[in-house]
């Protein structure tokens, strides 16, 4: 008998919103630590903590038997896409303002709605398609290199969040497809094993800092600097990031597993005002008028996509 996808959009939206709050705080903490520790060290430490919490969730959902899958290679590809999305996004976070980096990455929900139509057969009509185009315009408006200090040197870094967005959208599309037979806790553990494996490879190849180009290249410096034992105060930050990682891994997997991508994806936009808030409070980064304009466009587009989705379902 063919397994059916769950379709609970309200619950999916709730999971998505919780996950986005966890992501915004996690991004803030990673930016705070980016001057002191290697990115792959931070990822390795927080994931080792998060996977223990995910194992608890796995037991609640049904036990270790849920880890059995007849699609291991698809789970591996999906996990590696998420790892790639995180590494490229966080590498750019070391060089760019928090709000701008997040804005650049918010092309992901637009990619995702497109991917869901192309690969999953989820219908996206002309009205929602037009709203998605407006959202792209909003994102483009916020991609202003003049807002970056030393813009010429940092210009190439602007590409990294867009790469992260494309990888994330591909991962989320696969989550919806694989969610037919896999629980959210199991998919979170598959992801976390990929993070641990890739971080361990980075440590083996570059953990001594031999490839570190130095602080003049903030992104590569963050990615390739040597590992060091964390200070006691920073351990609390790393533990908090482990809890946040477990929360966002479960919630995002659950959201895209039980609801159509085109329904839940627009709610990822709540990460934009959260990123602006943290950037203002912690780093004194105030968005430019262009950023506010772009934010209004993509938030409006996301809201329209959701309302249109609900209208179609009510008619059905």
N, C-alpha and C positions, 0 to 999 in steps of 0.2 A: 504494500500500500504506500502511495506517495505521501511524504510528509508535507504538511501545509505550513506556510508562514503564519506566524501570529500577526494580528492586526489590532493593536491597542494604542492608538495614537496619543490619547491623553496621558497614559502612563509613560509612553516613550518620551513625550515632551518633558514630563517631570524629571525623568532620569537625565535627559540631555541638559536641562538647566542646572541640576545639581553638579553634573560633571563639569560644566563650563565654569562655575564658581570655583571648583577645586583646581581647574587648570589655571585660572587667572592668578590665584594665590601661589600656585606652584611656579608659574613663570616669574612672578615677583621675587620669590626666594632664590631661584636659579640666577637671576640677574644680580642679586645681592652677593652671591657666592662666586660670580664669574671672575672676580679679580684675584681670587685666592686659590681656587682648586680647578683641576682639569675637568672638562665636561664629562668625559667617560668615567671618571672617578665618582662624580656626583650621581650619574645615572646608575652606576653599578651599586652604590651604597643604598640609594633610595629604593631601587628595585628589589634588593635582597630583603628589605623590610616589607615592602608592599606584597611580595609573593607569599609571605607567611600569612598575611591578612586574607589574601585571595584564596589560600588553601582552606581557611575557615569558612569562607563563603561557599567554596566548593562542597564542603561537607554538608552545609545547610541545604544546598540545592540537590544533593543526591549522592555525594561521595566520589571517590577516586575513579569509579567506573565511568564517570562522565568524560574523563580525559581520553577514553578510547575514541578513535576517529578513523574513518576510511578515506579521509582526505588530508593526510599529514602534510603533503607538499603544498597544498593550497594554504593551509594554516601557516606554514613556514614563510611562504611568499608574503602573505598578509602581514605577519609579524615583522618581517624585514622592511616592508614598506612603511610601517609605523615607526620603526627604529630610524629609518632614513629621514622621515618627516620630522621627527624630534631633533635629530642631530643637526640638520640643516637650519631648522628654526632657532634652536638654542645657540648655534654658532653665530647667527646674525644678531641675536639678542645681546651679545657681548659688545657689538659695535654700534647698534642703532638704538634710538629711544624705544621704550617699551610700547607706547601707544602706536608708533609708526610701524614697528615690526608686526604687531598684532593686526593692524589694518592691512598691511601687505598680505598677510597670511589668510585674510578673510575672503580671498577669492576661492577658498576651498569649498564652502557650501554651494557656491555657484557651479563649480566643477562637479560637485557631487550630484546636484539635481540633474545636470546633463548626463552624467554617467549612469544614473539610475534609469533614465529613459532609454539610453543606448543599450545597456547591458542587462538590465532587469525587466525591461518592458513596462516600466511605470510611466503612465501617460502624463506628459507635461504639455498643456495646451498653449495656444498663442498668447493668451493674457499673462499666464505665469512666465512664459518665455520672454515676453516684453519686460516684465518686472525683473527678471534675472539680468537682462541687458542693462537696465537702469542701475542695478546693483553693481555691475561691472564698471559702469561709468563712475559711480561713487568711489569704488576702490581705486580707480585710475586717478581720480582727483587727489586722493590722499597719498599717492606715491610721488611725493614731491621731494627730490633730492636736495633742494635748497634748504630744507628743514634740518639737514644733517650737518654737523660740524665737520669741516674738511670733506665736503661732499665728493670732490673728485676722487680722492683716495678710497672712499667708502662706497662708490657707486656700484661696484660689482657685488657688494654685499646685499644690495636690494634684490638681487635675483634669488638669493637663498630662501626667503620666506615663500616666494612663488613656487619654487621647487617643492618646498615642504607642503604647500597647499595641494599640489597635484598628487603627491604621494599619499597624503592623508585622505583625499577624496577617493583614490583607488582603494585604500584600505577600508574605508567606511562602506563602499559599495560591496566589497567582498564580505564584510561583516553581515550585511543584509542577506546575501546569498547563503553563507555558511550557517547563519542563525536558524535555518530550517532544522538542522540536526544537532547543533551545539549550544550549550548553555553559556550565559554571559560570563560566569566565573571560570569556566573552562577556557574560553577564548582569551580572557584576561591573563590566565596563567601561561598560555601559549605565547602571548605577547611578551610577558615578563621574562620568560626563558630566552626569547630572542634578544631582549635588552641585555640580560646578563651575559649571554654568549658573545655578543658583539663588543660589549665593554671589556670583557676578559681578553678578547683578541687585541683590542686597542692597547690594553695594559701590556700584553706580551710584546707587541711591536713597538710601542712608543711610550710606555709608562715611565721610562727614565728621562723623558724630555729631550731625547737626542734630535727629534725633528721639530722642536719648538722654534718658530721664527722670531720670537720675542714680542714684547708688548706693542711694537709699532704696527703689528698686524693683529688686532684684537680678536678677530674670529678664530684664526688658526692658532693663536696663542692659547685661547680658551680650550680649543679642541685637543692640542698636542702638548700642553705643558706637563711637567712631571707630577706624578702622584705625591702627596704628602699627607702625613697623619693629621686629621682634623683637630682643631682646638676644641676644648670642652664645650664652649658656648655654641660652636657650629654643629656639634653632634645633635643638639636639640633641633636645630633647623633641618638637618638631614632626616631625623626621625619623623618630624612633621611632614616633610616631603614624601616619605615612605607612605604615611597614612593617606596623604592627598593623592598619591599615585594609585593606591589601591581603590580609592573612591572613584576617581575619574575613569580608571580602566574598567571597572564593573559597570558604572553608569552609562558610559558611552557605548560599550558593547551591548548592554541591555536596550538602550534607546534604539539603536539601528537594527537590533535583532527583532524587536516586537512591533515596529512601526515603519511605514514607508519612508524612505530617505527624503523625498520631496516634502513630507510633512514636518519632520523634526529638524531638518537641516537649517531652516531659517532661524531657529532659536539659538543656534550657535552665535548669532550676532550679539547676544547679551555680553559676550566676551569683550566687545569693543568699548562700551562705556566703562566696564570694569578695568580694562587696561589703561584707559585714560585717567581713571580715578587713582589707581596705584602710581602711575607715572607722575601725576601732579602731587600727591601726598608724600611720596617717598623720594622721588628724583627731581622734583620741581620742574617737570616737563609739562608745559601748557600747550595744548593743541592749537594750531594755526586756524584761521577762518576756513581755509581750504579743507582741513581735516574735519572740521565740524560739518561743513557742507557735504562732504563725501559720506560721513557717518549718517547724516539724516537720510541720504538717498538709499543707502544699503539697508538701513533699518526699516525704512518705508517699504522697500521692495520685499524684504523678508516678511513683513507683516502682511502685505498683500498676498504673497504666495500662500501663507497659512490660511488666510480668510477664504481665498479662492478654493483651496483644498477642502475646507470644511463645507463650503457651499455646494461643491460637487457631490460630496458624500451625503449631504442632507437630501439632495435631489434623488440620489440613488436609493 
